[in-house]
């Protein structure tokens, strides 16, 4: 019998990995102030908007290394646009709260998952504010 992880288990595992990485990058006081974190884009990932769709493409030395491109929905694209290496996560969440019809808890959850995904593909890194 094959035991497959469901999405919730997988995401919980990814969250654990992200938390461990953040703990390695920042001390516990900084981790507790998540809204004070600042993220910057990897310069080896380019983004383009094509027909209202934002596409992320990692840059590689040759075409043999390219295994995928990533597309972002409207809200994820807005987060990507706001990540600039200067703006805190708290400020990004406030902008989203004003622009999208969502509760603070929904925005926290979705932004947190997006940041996990973007870090996993090495599109962003956390830096100190």
N, C-alpha and C positions, 0 to 999 in steps of 0.2 A: 504494500500500500504506500502510495506517494503522499507525503505530507506537504501541502503547499501553504505558504504564508498568505494570509489575506492582506489587503491593502493597509488596513489599520495596523497590523503587526509590523509590516514593512516600514510604514511611516514612523511608527514608534521607535523602531530600530535606527532609522535614519536620524530621528530627533536625538536619540541617545548619542549617536556618533557626533552629530553637530555640537551637542552640549559638551562632550568630551573635548572636541577640538577647541571650542571657545574657552573651556577651562584651561587648556594648555596655552592659549594665546593671551588670555587675560586673567588677572587675579579674581577671586570670588567677589570682591566689592564691585569691580567693573561689570562682571556678569550679572549681578543683581540689578544694575542700572541699564538694562537692555536698551531702553529708549535713548540712552546716551551714546549708543554705538554708532559708528559711522562706517559705511561701506564704500568701497571704490571698485570701479569696473576694471577687469583685466584688459590691458591694452592689446592682448592677443585674441580678443573676441570682438568682432565688429557687429554692428547692428544696422539694419536697413529697414525702412518702411516701404512695403510694396503693396499697393492697393489696400490700404488700411490695415495691413497685417505687419507686425514687427517680427523680424527674423534675426536670430543670433547665429553667427557663424564663427566658430573657432578658427583661427589662422594656423596653418601648418606649413612645414617646409616643402612638402610635395603633396600632390593630390591623392596619393595612396593612403595617406594618414587620415583623410576626411572620412568619418564614419557617420556623421549626422549633422543636421542643422536643427535649430530649435525655433519654434514659433511661440509668441506670447499673445495671450488674449488682451483685451483692452485694459483691464485693471493691472495686469502684470506689466504690460508695456508702459503704463504710467509710472509704476514703481521703478522700472528700469530707467526711465527718463529722469526721475528724481534722484537716483543714486549718482552722486557726483564727487564723493570723497570729502565733502564738507558738511552736508546736511545730515543731521542726526536721524536715527530711525524714528524717534518720537515726532519730529517735524514732518517726516514723510507720512506717518500715520495720520497726523492732523490734516494734512492736505487731502489725503484720500477720504477722510471722514467728511470733509466739506464737498468733495466732488462726486462721491458715490453714495447710493442709497443703501447704507449698511450700518450695523451697530459697531461700536468699538470692539466688542468681542469677536465679531465676524472679521473685522479688518485685522485684528491681532492674529487670529488663526490663519487667515489666508496669506498675510504678509510673512508670517513665520514660516509657513510651508514653502512659499516662493523663495525665501532666502535660503532655506535648506537646499532646494533644487538648484538654485543659481550657484551656491557654493559647491555642490556636488559636481557640477560640470565645469567648475573653476572659472566661472564668469565674473565672480566678485570675490573680494576678500574683505575681512573686517579690519579696521584700523582704529587707533585711538583718536578720539575727538580732540 
